Amino acid sequence: GDEFTFILSSVTKDETTIFVKRLLNIFKKSFTLKDHELFVTSSLGISMYPTDGEHPDVLIKNADIAMYSSKESGRNSYSFFTQEMNDDYQKKMVLEKALRKAIHSNELKIVYQPKMNIETNNIIGMEALLRWESSDLGMISPAEFIPLAEETGIILPLGEWILKTACLQNKRWQDMGYTPIPVSVNISLRQFYDGNFVESVMNILKETNLDAQYLDLEITESISSANINSVISTLNELKAMGISISIDDFGTGYSSLSYLKKFPINNLKIDRSFVRDITSNSENRAIVKTIISMANNLNLDVIAEGVETEEELKFLKSNGCIVVQGYLFSPPISDEEFERTFLKQHNEPAKTKYK
């Protein structure tokens, strides 16, 4: 495949370091292939005999673990194997096995966080979020298991299950008579780039009988790092179905802002890291004001997430952001509590539905 092993004999750690730096320097230069200039990154992992193993299989395994550590730290780098890496690797293997089991053992659940219009104080949408309480490991943070799911490919069946579950629940609430509101579902890059993604979304909408206008797909701005034409084509297909598109965690990426006018998107979500300390941090205030102004100029709706204080709410409202979500209104809650706390309070069902 794309992995190669070097065996160096009778070398010190310092001499090995010199060697791997030479390899990295080689890859800093471009390669020419049929008149195309290509750049390739490399990640190196190193194990030393006998401290990291006395058998070739053990040394190769530990060098492989160190290589993946290099990838996680930003690629185009090298790492020497450490016991901590092995501990992390073993922990990751246990977590991966438990996650595969969780999909089929009802350990996963969807919770919902309301999106509020602060001018009318009405709920205008909700975000579906995944939670996992393992029977063996206890409550696992999404920040821990979602990256693992993406790395291992588990995110593909998992993401499909999340989307289907959220659409089914939203349709159920509509059938109960509550005024329809859209549900937002986060889409990973791996899902989005899967060749069957659009077809999968279409089939789920058809199977759940949910009108596409009540589905919002949230993607991160790092999506713009891929083939722009391909991304635009996929987004246009989704938009043509009636689905709305949101850019999540806006402002945290490093991509060009030019994609905003090219992509057929509806909403920008201001990342909570900018909303936090907005009343005391002048840089955060400036960033949030800029995002709101830019969204307005591009005719995009803007949503602030992570709103926790009345001061933050007041600042956002005074600067033209009227849709928010955050713990000030509610943490993510179960479907039963969401229905009881928000749907019944903000939108009593039409009584004719119960006849």
LOLUM-242286 format. One record per residue (C-alpha): residue in three letters; z, x, y. Coordinates in nm, 3 decimals, padded with zeros to 5 digits. Example, Ala and Ser with C-alpha at 12.3 -4.5 7.8 and 13.67 -1.06 7.14 Angstrom:
2
   type         w         u         v
    ALA    00.780    01.230   -00.450
    SER    00.714    01.367   -00.106
//
This chain:
355
   type         w         u         v
    GLY    00.000    00.000    00.000
    ASP    00.102    00.136    00.337
    GLU    00.404    00.339    00.219
    PHE    00.399    00.707    00.128
    THR    00.663    00.948    00.002
    PHE    00.695    01.317    00.092
    ILE    00.902    01.548   -00.127
    LEU    01.031    01.854    00.059
    SER    01.200    02.128   -00.141
    SER    01.462    02.380   -00.027
    VAL    01.493    02.244    00.327
    THR    01.789    02.183    00.553
    LYS    01.850    01.866    00.749
    ASP    01.737    02.042    01.069
    GLU    01.415    02.159    00.904
    THR    01.352    01.807    00.776
    THR    01.399    01.672    01.127
    ILE    01.136    01.912    01.260
    PHE    00.896    01.796    00.988
    VAL    00.937    01.423    01.050
    LYS    00.897    01.472    01.425
    ARG    00.563    01.640    01.355
    LEU    00.460    01.336    01.151
    LEU    00.558    01.099    01.430
    ASN    00.361    01.304    01.682
    ILE    00.049    01.274    01.465
    PHE    00.071    00.896    01.487
    LYS    00.102    00.902    01.864
    LYS   -00.267    00.988    01.876
    SER   -00.529    00.720    01.833
    PHE   -00.761    00.686    01.535
    THR   -01.130    00.603    01.569
    LEU   -01.281    00.358    01.323
    LYS   -01.639    00.240    01.374
    ASP   -01.627    00.304    01.747
    HIS   -01.291    00.129    01.778
    GLU   -00.985    00.315    01.902
    LEU   -00.680    00.219    01.698
    PHE   -00.312    00.298    01.738
    VAL   -00.077    00.293    01.440
    THR    00.301    00.319    01.440
    SER    00.505    00.476    01.163
    SER    00.865    00.443    01.053
    LEU    01.033    00.711    00.844
    GLY    01.341    00.698    00.623
    ILE    01.499    01.012    00.477
    SER    01.740    01.072    00.191
    MET    01.884    01.415    00.104
    TYR    01.960    01.554   -00.241
    PRO    02.230    01.557   -00.376
    THR    02.444    01.378   -00.112
    ASP    02.228    01.063   -00.112
    GLY    02.153    01.060   -00.484
    GLU    02.088    01.289   -00.779
    HIS    01.811    01.087   -00.943
    PRO    01.459    01.041   -00.801
    ASP    01.477    00.660   -00.818
    VAL    01.802    00.655   -00.621
    LEU    01.666    00.895   -00.359
    ILE    01.349    00.690   -00.313
    LYS    01.549    00.365   -00.289
    ASN    01.780    00.512   -00.026
    ALA    01.489    00.660    00.172
    ASP    01.334    00.312    00.165
    ILE    01.656    00.158    00.299
    ALA    01.658    00.416    00.579
    MET    01.292    00.341    00.656
    TYR    01.367   -00.027    00.709
    SER    01.654    00.071    00.933
    SER    01.400    00.262    01.145
    LYS    01.179   -00.047    01.163
    GLU    01.468   -00.262    01.277
    SER    01.559   -00.013    01.550
    GLY    01.216   -00.038    01.711
    ARG    00.965    00.137    01.483
    ASN    00.792    00.469    01.546
    SER    01.118    00.646    01.467
    TYR    01.308    00.806    01.180
    SER    01.649    00.755    01.021
    PHE    01.857    00.953    00.775
    PHE    02.019    00.745    00.503
    THR    02.388    00.662    00.549
    GLN    02.633    00.472    00.330
    GLU    02.664    00.212    00.607
    MET    02.293    00.139    00.564
    ASN    02.348    00.080    00.195
    ASP    02.641   -00.150    00.266
    ASP    02.424   -00.348    00.509
    TYR    02.144   -00.357    00.253
    GLN    02.373   -00.490   -00.019
    LYS    02.514   -00.750    00.219
    LYS    02.161   -00.857    00.310
    MET    02.069   -00.894   -00.058
    VAL    02.372   -01.118   -00.118
    LEU    02.287   -01.324    00.190
    GLU    01.923   -01.362    00.087
    LYS    02.019   -01.482   -00.260
    ALA    02.266   -01.731   -00.112
    LEU    02.008   -01.858    00.139
    ARG    01.750   -01.924   -00.132
    LYS    02.017   -02.120   -00.318
    ALA    02.120   -02.307   -00.002
    ILE    01.778   -02.468    00.041
    HIS    01.820   -02.654   -00.289
    SER    02.197   -02.717   -00.287
    ASN    02.244   -02.924    00.032
    GLU    02.432   -02.648    00.214
    LEU    02.196   -02.668    00.510
    LYS    02.216   -02.937    00.774
    ILE    02.047   -03.027    01.100
    VAL    02.254   -03.082    01.413
    TYR    02.126   -03.222    01.742
    GLN    02.194   -03.125    02.103
    PRO    02.099   -03.372    02.378
    LYS    01.875   -03.295    02.673
    MET    02.000   -03.475    02.981
    ASN    01.832   -03.583    03.303
    ILE    02.105   -03.504    03.555
    GLU    01.959   -03.736    03.820
    THR    01.973   -04.047    03.601
    ASN    02.240   -03.920    03.358
    ASN    02.018   -04.041    03.073
    ILE    01.936   -03.863    02.751
    ILE    01.564   -03.779    02.751
    GLY    01.536   -03.569    02.436
    MET    01.719   -03.366    02.174
    GLU    01.689   -03.029    02.006
    ALA    01.721   -03.001    01.629
    LEU    01.916   -02.692    01.523
    LEU    01.990   -02.553    01.178
    ARG    02.342   -02.485    01.048
    TRP    02.451   -02.332    00.717
    GLU    02.788   -02.352    00.550
    SER    02.769   -02.156    00.225
    SER    02.991   -02.258   -00.064
    ASP    03.047   -01.889   -00.136
    LEU    03.029   -01.719    00.204
    GLY    03.153   -01.987    00.443
    MET    02.989   -02.066    00.778
    ILE    02.697   -01.831    00.849
    SER    02.568   -01.784    01.204
    PRO    02.200   -01.867    01.267
    ALA    02.179   -01.531    01.446
    GLU    02.246   -01.374    01.108
    PHE    02.043   -01.579    00.864
    ILE    01.738   -01.683    01.071
    PRO    01.612   -01.321    01.117
    LEU    01.666   -01.267    00.744
    ALA    01.467   -01.581    00.666
    GLU    01.181   -01.455    00.883
    GLU    01.190   -01.107    00.730
    THR    01.182   -01.235    00.371
    GLY    00.937   -01.521    00.425
    ILE    01.200   -01.785    00.342
    ILE    01.139   -01.921    00.692
    LEU    00.814   -02.086    00.575
    PRO    00.964   -02.341    00.332
    LEU    01.281   -02.355    00.543
    GLY    01.091   -02.426    00.865
    GLU    00.891   -02.699    00.695
    TRP    01.213   -02.860    00.572
    ILE    01.368   -02.850    00.921
    LEU    01.059   -03.004    01.079
    LYS    01.033   -03.280    00.821
    THR    01.406   -03.361    00.836
    ALA    01.407   -03.380    01.217
    CYS    01.097   -03.602    01.223
    LEU    01.241   -03.833    00.957
    GLN    01.567   -03.869    01.149
    ASN    01.391   -03.937    01.478
    LYS    01.173   -04.204    01.317
    ARG    01.481   -04.359    01.156
    TRP    01.648   -04.393    01.497
    GLN    01.333   -04.550    01.639
    ASP    01.320   -04.798    01.351
    MET    01.682   -04.890    01.428
    GLY    01.568   -04.998    01.772
    TYR    01.676   -04.712    01.995
    THR    01.438   -04.625    02.275
    PRO    01.215   -04.341    02.143
    ILE    01.286   -03.989    02.268
    PRO    01.123   -03.662    02.155
    VAL    01.290   -03.421    01.916
    SER    01.239   -03.048    01.972
    VAL    01.206   -02.811    01.678
    ASN    01.203   -02.432    01.700
    ILE    00.901   -02.266    01.539
    SER    00.919   -01.903    01.428
    LEU    00.632   -01.663    01.484
    ARG    00.584   -01.633    01.109
    GLN    00.545   -02.010    01.080
    PHE    00.307   -02.025    01.373
    TYR    00.082   -01.752    01.234
    ASP    00.072   -01.909    00.890
    GLY   -00.281   -02.027    00.828
    ASN   -00.166   -02.374    00.720
    PHE    00.072   -02.441    01.010
    VAL   -00.133   -02.704    01.196
    GLU   -00.217   -02.884    00.871
    SER    00.148   -02.876    00.770
    VAL    00.259   -03.032    01.100
    MET   -00.010   -03.297    01.071
    ASN    00.097   -03.385    00.716
    ILE    00.464   -03.410    00.814
    LEU    00.385   -03.646    01.103
    LYS    00.174   -03.858    00.872
    GLU    00.437   -03.858    00.596
    THR    00.725   -03.947    00.830
    ASN    00.511   -04.188    01.036
    LEU    00.644   -04.033    01.358
    ASP    00.412   -04.059    01.658
    ALA    00.316   -03.708    01.771
    GLN    00.427   -03.775    02.129
    TYR    00.788   -03.774    02.006
    LEU    00.766   -03.419    01.869
    ASP    00.811   -03.109    02.081
    LEU    00.756   -02.765    01.931
    GLU    00.947   -02.476    02.084
    ILE    00.793   -02.130    02.059
    THR    00.902   -01.802    02.216
    GLU    00.695   -01.615    02.473
    SER    00.651   -01.323    02.230
    ILE    00.380   -01.537    02.074
    SER    00.152   -01.405    02.348
    SER    00.160   -01.059    02.189
    ALA   -00.076   -01.181    01.917
    ASN   -00.446   -01.257    01.939
    ILE   -00.459   -01.470    02.253
    ASN   -00.770   -01.664    02.157
    SER   -00.623   -01.752    01.818
    VAL   -00.292   -01.862    01.976
    ILE   -00.471   -02.078    02.234
    SER   -00.684   -02.237    01.962
    THR   -00.377   -02.329    01.755
    LEU   -00.190   -02.464    02.058
    ASN   -00.491   -02.672    02.160
    GLU   -00.507   -02.826    01.812
    LEU   -00.139   -02.922    01.835
    LYS   -00.180   -03.052    02.188
    ALA   -00.481   -03.261    02.084
    MET   -00.259   -03.433    01.828
    GLY   -00.028   -03.541    02.112
    ILE    00.250   -03.287    02.046
    SER    00.418   -03.123    02.345
    ILE    00.476   -02.747    02.356
    SER    00.773   -02.567    02.509
    ILE    00.827   -02.197    02.575
    ASP    01.181   -02.124    02.460
    ASP    01.410   -01.847    02.592
    PHE    01.173   -01.794    02.883
    GLY    01.226   -01.471    03.072
    THR    01.366   -01.269    02.784
    GLY    01.032   -01.133    02.658
    TYR    00.810   -00.855    02.784
    SER    00.474   -01.022    02.783
    SER    00.235   -01.082    03.069
    LEU    00.290   -01.396    03.272
    SER   -00.085   -01.457    03.269
    TYR   -00.049   -01.648    02.942
    LEU    00.132   -01.929    03.124
    LYS   -00.186   -02.051    03.288
    LYS   -00.389   -02.002    02.970
    PHE   -00.161   -02.171    02.718
    PRO   -00.159   -02.553    02.700
    ILE    00.218   -02.584    02.736
    ASN    00.437   -02.860    02.881
    ASN    00.781   -02.710    02.935
    LEU    00.963   -02.387    03.020
    LYS    01.318   -02.344    02.894
    ILE    01.535   -02.111    03.100
    ASP    01.730   -01.889    02.864
    ARG    02.108   -01.930    02.864
    SER    02.154   -01.561    02.944
    PHE    02.024   -01.635    03.295
    VAL    02.220   -01.958    03.336
    ARG    02.543   -01.781    03.244
    ASP    02.726   -01.649    03.554
    ILE    02.459   -01.806    03.772
    THR    02.714   -01.879    04.044
    SER    02.847   -01.524    04.058
    ASN    02.548   -01.310    03.964
    SER    02.287   -01.279    04.239
    GLU    02.023   -01.141    04.001
    ASN    02.060   -01.439    03.767
    ARG    02.035   -01.676    04.064
    ALA    01.715   -01.509    04.182
    ILE    01.560   -01.518    03.834
    VAL    01.642   -01.886    03.781
    LYS    01.509   -01.983    04.124
    THR    01.187   -01.792    04.052
    ILE    01.138   -01.957    03.711
    ILE    01.195   -02.306    03.854
    SER    00.954   -02.242    04.142
    MET    00.690   -02.096    03.912
    ALA    00.718   -02.389    03.671
    ASN    00.680   -02.637    03.956
    ASN    00.373   -02.455    04.088
    LEU    00.217   -02.464    03.740
    ASN    00.304   -02.834    03.695
    LEU    00.536   -02.755    03.406
    ASP    00.868   -02.923    03.339
    VAL    01.164   -02.686    03.337
    ILE    01.473   -02.717    03.119
    ALA    01.791   -02.509    03.155
    GLU    01.987   -02.441    02.837
    GLY    02.341   -02.317    02.798
    VAL    02.484   -02.517    03.091
    GLU    02.862   -02.508    03.063
    THR    03.012   -02.565    03.410
    GLU    02.981   -02.812    03.695
    GLU    02.899   -02.521    03.928
    GLU    02.600   -02.422    03.716
    LEU    02.487   -02.784    03.707
    LYS    02.513   -02.817    04.085
    PHE    02.313   -02.499    04.142
    LEU    02.035   -02.607    03.903
    LYS    02.009   -02.953    04.057
    SER    01.996   -02.817    04.412
    ASN    01.708   -02.590    04.309
    GLY    01.496   -02.857    04.143
    CYS    01.591   -02.832    03.775
    ILE    01.693   -03.179    03.658
    VAL    01.676   -03.149    03.278
    VAL    01.954   -02.951    03.110
    GLN    02.129   -02.904    02.780
    GLY    02.455   -02.728    02.703
    TYR    02.820   -02.760    02.616
    LEU    02.898   -02.925    02.951
    PHE    02.743   -03.239    02.800
    SER    02.771   -03.169    02.429
    PRO    02.755   -02.896    02.165
    PRO    02.507   -02.950    01.880
    ILE    02.650   -03.237    01.672
    SER    02.574   -03.419    01.347
    ASP    02.322   -03.701    01.336
    GLU    02.600   -03.959    01.292
    GLU    02.791   -03.830    01.595
    PHE    02.474   -03.798    01.799
    GLU    02.389   -04.161    01.733
    ARG    02.741   -04.277    01.810
    THR    02.796   -04.060    02.119
    PHE    02.456   -04.065    02.287
    LEU    02.208   -04.312    02.148
    LYS    02.450   -04.606    02.154
    GLN    02.599   -04.512    02.492
    HIS    02.280   -04.425    02.675
    ASN    02.036   -04.654    02.497
    GLU    02.167   -04.967    02.331
    PRO    01.920   -05.079    02.063
    ALA    01.709   -05.385    02.128
    LYS    01.904   -05.673    01.977
    THR    01.592   -05.832    01.836
    LYS    01.571   -05.541    01.593
    TYR    01.879   -05.667    01.415
    LYS    01.760   -06.027    01.355
//
